[in-house]
Amino acid sequence: MNNKKLILIVFFMVVILSSAVTVEIDWRKVSTLKDMAFLDYVKKLDLRGQAALDFWKNIPVSRANEQVFRIFRKEAFAIYMNKYPQQKEFSKEFRLGSGTDIIGPMSRQDLKLPFTGLYPLKAGPIGDPGTIYKIGYTIHGFEHPWLLNNADSAIWEANRHSNVKLEILDPGFNNDKQIEQIDNWIDKDFDGIIVWPMQEAPTGPPVSRAINAGIPTVSVDRMVGARNVSARITGNFPANGTQQGMYLIHKLLQETGKVEANILMIRKPLGSTADSMRTGHFLKVISYFPGLHILESYHNSSSRKNSFDQVSEALIKYPNIDVIFCTGAEQSMGAVQAVDKANRWDSRSNNRQIIILNNDDLFEALIAVKEGKLAMTSPYTPLLGALGVRVLLKIISGERIPQDVVTQDLPMITRQKENIFGIETITVDEWIPYSYGRN
């Protein structure tokens, strides 16, 4: 055996052995740490990539910051976290560049679907080629770019299968109308139904009626109020809030070597899945740092105008705002507009810039990251409709699918590449192909 082959064999043996090594984490000890002692422990763990993110996602809430702990308990975030589906099968890191380029059938926008490798389905007829399978997708808000592009991806996937007929309807953020649409498809004996709910509870009875009628029903992005739903497609909400918290700690240390700041929160509706999971995980991260203070929490229904008004009011009320935490891109863009108008970008001590933490990879928000107005983005793709259709079609075809289909965590986006506690961020240009609301 020559030296080259021997070196290769040794290399691969080291890789295999190292991948089998798991780091022992003393969770009880973690919960007792705070501030720099917590960060010293994290440093000793020396975690990288998905393992690092998993650690931060799974840390228990700490009593080190009593205000944050009280908010976490008062809003019962632990209840939401305990019932939210956890990653199992698809815990591997997302591979940048993977996915499929399409033109949105409704929007005519360029889109890159990131998850076409999950539960893949070959183009062509499904099940019995001689049968036309009727499926329905009820999803609110075609006027909103996130929801429009979600619908795009569902239509694209359905169009790949010649014996599948998809009816896609927008109930216009009216729960009663969505219930009527589902019941109408039950009466028409549809072969399958997909639901994007505005709220969980109202969808429970109609989804149960569909299941009891023998019609497979799949929820996409948000969960429905029926436990017996056939499958639930959920994304990376836990990663979103965790990444925002990690970035904030990293940024404050970078600026002053200390973790101290006043935080304003601009959030989605109280009790919504997106707000509960993102805010809850963000609060878990910052609960370890006594020097962080929440000034106030505002809520709105993903309205840029309401977000602008709320941040404008807060900028007058609070002279020292260091951080604006947002649970959606419309909140973030409203915050940017308010800080712009008030000319308050450099109003922190020592003329440092206000830090705005963003969720959702709206194209416009990514441009704001590139311009330095949003500090970071934690992406949450709307392009889950195609995955919902594939899962439903597999169920209709008789394939056994787990009830919980959880997508991979997506990488954090920053203006320039950074290493944040062992996690490499990506640039705006690298993620733009996957963004929504382009063109």
C-alpha positions in Angstrom: 0.0 0.0 0.0 1.5 3.4 -1.0 1.7 6.3 1.4 -1.1 8.3 -0.4 -3.6 5.5 0.1 -2.5 5.1 3.8 -2.9 8.8 4.5 -6.4 8.7 2.9 -7.5 5.7 5.0 -6.2 7.3 8.2 -8.0 10.6 7.3 -11.3 8.9 6.8 -11.0 6.9 10.0 -10.4 10.1 11.9 -13.4 11.7 10.3 -15.6 8.7 11.2 -14.4 8.5 14.8 -14.7 12.2 15.4 -18.2 12.2 14.1 -19.1 9.6 16.6 -17.8 11.6 19.6 -20.6 13.4 21.5 -19.9 16.2 23.9 -21.2 15.7 27.4 -23.2 18.7 28.5 -24.0 19.2 32.1 -27.4 20.8 31.7 -27.9 21.2 35.5 -24.7 23.2 35.6 -25.6 25.3 32.6 -28.8 26.4 34.3 -26.8 27.8 37.2 -24.4 29.9 35.1 -24.7 33.5 34.1 -23.0 36.1 32.0 -19.3 35.5 31.4 -19.3 32.2 33.4 -21.9 30.9 31.0 -19.9 32.0 27.9 -16.8 30.5 29.4 -18.6 27.1 29.6 -19.8 27.5 26.0 -16.3 28.2 24.9 -15.0 25.0 26.6 -17.6 22.9 24.8 -16.1 24.1 21.5 -19.2 23.2 19.5 -19.5 23.9 15.8 -22.3 24.2 13.2 -25.5 22.4 13.9 -24.2 21.0 17.2 -23.6 24.6 18.4 -27.1 25.7 17.3 -28.7 22.7 18.9 -27.0 23.5 22.2 -28.3 27.1 22.2 -31.8 25.9 21.2 -31.9 23.5 24.0 -30.6 25.5 26.9 -33.1 25.9 29.8 -34.5 29.3 30.7 -32.3 30.9 33.4 -33.2 32.9 36.5 -30.0 35.0 36.1 -32.2 37.8 34.5 -35.2 38.0 36.7 -37.2 40.3 34.4 -36.7 38.0 31.4 -37.5 34.9 33.5 -40.8 36.5 34.7 -41.8 37.4 31.1 -41.0 33.8 29.9 -43.1 32.3 32.7 -46.0 34.8 32.4 -46.5 34.2 28.7 -46.2 30.4 29.2 -43.6 30.0 26.4 -42.6 26.6 27.8 -46.1 25.2 26.9 -45.7 26.3 23.2 -42.2 24.8 23.1 -43.2 21.5 24.6 -46.0 20.9 22.0 -44.1 22.2 19.0 -42.6 19.4 16.8 -38.9 18.8 17.3 -36.3 17.9 14.6 -35.6 14.2 14.3 -35.0 12.9 10.8 -33.7 16.1 9.2 -31.2 17.4 11.7 -28.4 17.6 9.2 -27.1 21.0 8.3 -28.8 22.7 5.3 -26.5 22.7 2.2 -26.3 26.1 0.5 -27.0 25.7 -3.2 -29.4 22.8 -2.8 -32.9 23.1 -4.1 -34.7 23.8 -7.3 -35.0 27.0 -9.4 -38.6 27.8 -10.6 -40.7 30.6 -11.8 -43.7 31.1 -9.5 -46.9 30.1 -11.4 -48.9 32.9 -9.7 -46.3 35.6 -9.1 -44.1 35.0 -12.1 -41.2 35.6 -9.7 -37.8 33.8 -9.7 -37.8 31.4 -6.7 -35.4 28.7 -5.4 -37.2 26.0 -3.5 -34.8 24.9 -0.7 -36.4 21.7 0.4 -37.1 19.7 -2.8 -34.7 17.0 -1.5 -37.1 16.3 1.5 -39.7 13.6 0.7 -38.9 13.9 -3.0 -41.5 12.8 -5.5 -40.8 12.1 -9.2 -42.7 14.1 -11.8 -45.6 12.2 -13.4 -48.8 10.6 -12.2 -49.3 9.4 -8.7 -51.2 6.4 -7.4 -53.5 5.0 -10.1 -52.5 6.8 -13.3 -56.1 6.6 -14.6 -57.5 8.4 -11.6 -57.7 12.2 -11.2 -56.9 13.2 -7.6 -58.6 16.4 -6.4 -56.8 18.2 -3.6 -57.4 21.6 -2.0 -55.1 24.2 -0.4 -56.7 26.9 1.7 -54.1 29.6 2.5 -54.7 33.2 3.6 -53.4 36.3 2.0 -52.3 36.2 -1.7 -51.6 39.9 -1.4 -48.8 39.2 1.0 -45.5 38.2 -0.7 -44.8 35.4 1.9 -48.1 33.7 1.4 -48.2 34.3 -2.4 -44.8 32.6 -2.8 -45.9 29.7 -0.5 -48.9 29.3 -2.9 -46.5 29.4 -5.9 -44.5 26.5 -4.6 -47.7 24.4 -4.0 -49.0 25.0 -7.5 -45.6 24.2 -9.0 -45.5 20.8 -7.2 -49.1 19.9 -8.1 -48.4 20.8 -11.8 -45.6 18.2 -11.9 -48.2 15.4 -11.5 -50.5 15.0 -14.5 -53.4 13.3 -12.6 -53.5 15.8 -9.7 -55.9 18.7 -9.8 -55.2 21.4 -7.2 -57.8 24.0 -6.1 -56.1 26.8 -4.2 -58.3 29.3 -2.3 -57.6 32.4 -0.2 -60.0 32.9 2.7 -58.7 36.4 3.2 -57.8 36.1 6.9 -61.4 35.1 7.7 -61.6 32.0 9.9 -65.2 31.3 9.1 -64.5 31.4 5.3 -61.6 29.0 5.7 -63.9 26.6 7.6 -66.5 26.9 4.8 -63.8 26.0 2.2 -62.7 22.9 4.1 -66.3 21.7 4.6 -67.1 22.3 1.0 -64.2 20.1 -0.1 -65.4 17.4 2.4 -68.9 17.6 0.8 -67.2 17.2 -2.7 -65.3 14.2 -1.5 -61.8 15.6 -2.3 -58.9 13.2 -2.1 -56.8 15.5 0.2 -56.7 18.9 1.9 -53.8 21.2 2.9 -54.3 24.1 5.4 -52.4 27.2 6.2 -54.2 28.5 9.3 -54.3 32.0 10.6 -55.0 30.7 14.1 -54.9 27.1 15.4 -58.2 26.7 17.3 -60.8 27.5 14.6 -59.3 24.9 12.2 -59.7 22.1 14.7 -63.3 21.1 14.0 -63.2 21.2 10.2 -59.9 19.3 10.0 -61.3 16.7 12.3 -64.4 16.4 10.1 -62.1 15.9 7.1 -60.1 13.2 8.8 -63.3 11.5 10.0 -64.5 11.5 6.4 -61.3 9.6 5.4 -59.7 12.7 3.7 -56.0 13.1 4.5 -55.3 16.6 5.7 -51.9 18.3 6.1 -51.1 21.6 7.8 -48.3 23.8 6.5 -46.0 26.1 8.5 -48.5 26.6 11.4 -50.3 23.9 13.3 -54.0 23.3 13.3 -56.3 22.7 16.3 -56.8 19.0 15.6 -54.5 16.4 17.0 -55.5 13.8 14.5 -54.3 15.8 11.4 -52.5 13.5 9.0 -49.2 15.4 8.9 -47.8 18.7 10.1 -45.1 20.5 8.0 -43.2 22.8 10.4 -40.1 24.9 9.9 -37.3 26.4 11.9 -39.0 28.7 14.4 -36.9 27.6 17.3 -33.7 28.3 15.3 -35.0 31.8 14.5 -35.3 33.2 18.0 -32.2 31.4 19.1 -30.1 32.8 16.3 -31.3 36.4 17.1 -30.3 35.9 20.7 -26.9 34.4 19.8 -26.2 37.3 17.3 -27.1 39.9 19.9 -24.8 38.5 22.5 -22.0 38.2 19.9 -22.6 41.8 18.7 -22.6 43.4 22.2 -19.4 41.6 23.2 -17.8 42.7 20.0 -18.8 46.4 20.8 -17.9 46.7 24.4 -16.8 43.3 25.8 -20.0 43.3 28.0 -23.6 42.1 27.5 -25.7 45.1 28.4 -28.5 46.6 26.4 -32.1 48.0 26.5 -34.3 46.0 24.2 -37.6 47.0 22.5 -39.7 44.1 21.2 -42.0 44.4 18.1 -43.9 41.1 17.8 -46.5 39.2 15.8 -49.9 38.6 17.5 -49.7 37.3 21.1 -50.2 33.5 21.1 -49.4 32.9 17.4 -47.0 30.1 16.7 -44.3 32.3 15.1 -44.3 34.8 17.9 -44.4 32.3 20.7 -41.5 30.1 19.4 -39.3 33.0 18.2 -39.8 35.1 21.2 -39.6 32.2 23.7 -36.3 31.0 22.3 -34.8 34.5 22.1 -35.8 35.1 25.8 -34.2 31.7 26.8 -30.8 32.9 25.3 -30.9 36.4 26.8 -32.1 35.1 30.2 -28.4 34.2 31.1 -27.4 37.9 31.0 -28.5 40.2 33.8 -27.4 43.3 31.9 -30.2 43.0 29.3 -33.4 44.9 30.0 -36.8 44.6 28.1 -38.2 48.1 27.7 -41.6 47.1 26.3 -43.3 44.5 24.0 -45.7 45.7 21.2 -47.8 43.3 19.1 -49.3 43.7 15.6 -50.6 41.5 12.8 -47.4 41.7 10.6 -48.3 45.3 9.7 -45.5 47.5 8.5 -47.5 50.6 9.3 -48.4 49.5 12.8 -44.8 48.6 13.4 -43.7 52.0 12.2 -46.2 53.7 14.5 -45.1 51.5 17.5 -41.4 52.1 17.0 -42.0 55.8 16.5 -43.9 56.0 19.7 -41.2 54.0 21.6 -38.4 56.2 20.2 -40.1 59.2 21.9 -40.9 57.3 25.1 -37.4 55.7 25.5 -34.3 57.8 24.9 -32.0 54.8 25.2 -33.0 52.0 22.9 -30.1 49.8 22.0 -31.9 46.9 20.3 -35.1 46.3 18.4 -36.1 42.6 18.4 -38.7 41.8 15.6 -40.5 38.5 15.0 -41.2 39.2 11.3 -39.9 41.1 8.3 -42.8 43.6 8.2 -42.1 44.5 11.8 -38.4 44.9 11.0 -39.0 47.1 7.9 -41.5 49.3 9.9 -38.7 49.7 12.5 -36.2 50.7 9.9 -38.6 53.3 8.5 -39.3 54.7 12.0 -35.6 55.0 13.0 -34.9 56.6 9.5 -37.6 59.2 10.1 -36.5 60.0 13.6 -32.9 60.1 12.6 -32.0 57.9 15.5 -29.6 55.4 14.0 -26.5 56.5 16.0 -28.4 57.4 19.2 -26.9 54.8 21.5 -24.0 55.6 23.9 -20.8 56.5 22.1 -22.8 57.0 18.9 -23.2 53.3 18.3 -25.9 52.2 15.9 -29.3 50.8 17.0 -29.3 47.0 16.5 -32.3 45.6 14.7 -32.8 41.8 14.7 -34.8 40.5 11.8 -36.8 37.3 11.1 -38.0 36.2 7.6 -36.0 36.5 4.4 -38.1 39.0 2.6 -36.0 40.3 -0.4 -36.4 43.9 0.8 -35.2 43.0 4.3 -32.1 41.3 2.9 -31.3 44.5 1.0 -31.7 46.3 4.3 -29.1 43.9 5.8 -26.8 44.7 2.9 -27.2 48.4 3.6 -26.4 47.9 7.2 -29.8 48.9 8.6 -30.8 45.4 9.7 -28.0 43.8 11.7 -28.9 40.2 10.8 -31.7 38.0 9.4 -32.8 34.6 10.6 -34.5 33.2 7.5 -37.8 31.3 7.5 -38.8 30.3 4.0 -42.4 30.5 2.8 -41.5 27.9 0.1 -43.1 25.1 2.2 -46.2 24.6 0.0 -44.4 22.2 -2.4 -43.3 20.0 0.6 -46.9 20.0 1.9 -48.2 18.9 -1.5 -45.6 16.1 -1.8 -46.4 14.8 1.7 -50.1 14.8 1.0 -49.6 13.0 -2.3 -47.5 10.4 -0.7 -50.2 9.8 1.9 -52.8 9.6 -0.8 -50.6 7.0 -2.6 -50.5 4.8 0.5 -47.1 5.7 1.7 -46.5 5.9 5.5 -45.4 9.4 6.5 -44.6 10.5 10.1 -47.1 13.0 11.5 -44.4 15.6 12.1 -42.3 16.7 9.1 -39.8 19.2 10.4 -37.5 21.1 7.9 -33.8 21.7 8.5 -32.5 24.8 10.3 -31.5 27.5 7.8 -28.2 29.6 8.1 -28.1 33.0 9.7 -27.6 35.9 7.3 -25.2 38.9 8.0 -23.7 41.7 6.0 -20.3 40.0 6.1 -19.4 36.5 7.0 -19.0 36.0 10.8 -18.4 33.2 13.2 -20.9 33.4 16.0 -20.2 30.9 18.8 -19.1 28.3 16.3 -21.7 29.0 13.6 -20.6 30.4 10.2 -23.1 33.0 8.9 -23.7 33.5 5.2 -24.0 36.7 3.1 -27.0 38.3 1.6 -25.9 37.5 -1.9 -25.6 33.8 -1.0 -29.2 33.7 0.2 -31.0 36.0 -2.2 -31.9 33.1 -4.6 -34.0 31.6 -1.8 -35.6 34.9 -0.7 -39.3 35.7 -1.2 -40.9 38.8 -2.6 -38.4 39.4 -5.4 -39.0 41.2 -8.7 
